Amino acid sequence: MALVILSACVDVKDGICTTSCPVDCIYEGERMFYIHPTECIECGMCESICPVDAIRYDDEVPEGEEAYAEMNMAVFLDADGRVTEPGGWHKGMEPVRDAPNLATLTAAREIREEAG
């Protein structure tokens, strides 16, 4: 069971979750944060402090958020599909590249919200 960051984090980037992580496994992306799937020790500190309630265990992802959970793994995969091991995030580090489908997912979510 891994922790993942969901759509509520997109374009918020408060970053308080990074200060509570004892192993620095939460990486800043271009538009949101991502939890590294193998560096995370699943302590839940980030989940308890997230101001937008965007962090869940992967077996507790609400319906419609599955693609965001999958992106948490995808941003850490190399060209051969292996998980990269960056070694921990620190402030000032270059952001990881967002998953290519983030813009599409975000646009679709905004359309659904406008339609009400």
C-alpha angles and dihedrals in degrees: 000000000000133000117244136185118234139201097287088075096058110118092354100089095169089160098203088124090066091058093055097047110104093199100039093237096142110095128196114238128191094270105006144008126266132203115225107237099220102030092056115097091197095237093147095225091127092049092055094050102040107122093206097042092239100140124089140158107260092247090056099053111138120238111277094027098081094104091057090052090051090051090061088068097035096060090060097050121104124218090277093053095254121136111252119222108216092176101236138322125261133182111272093029116137109266118252114247113263118241111271092240095056093092092049093048092047093049091049091049091051091051091051091049092049091049086054 
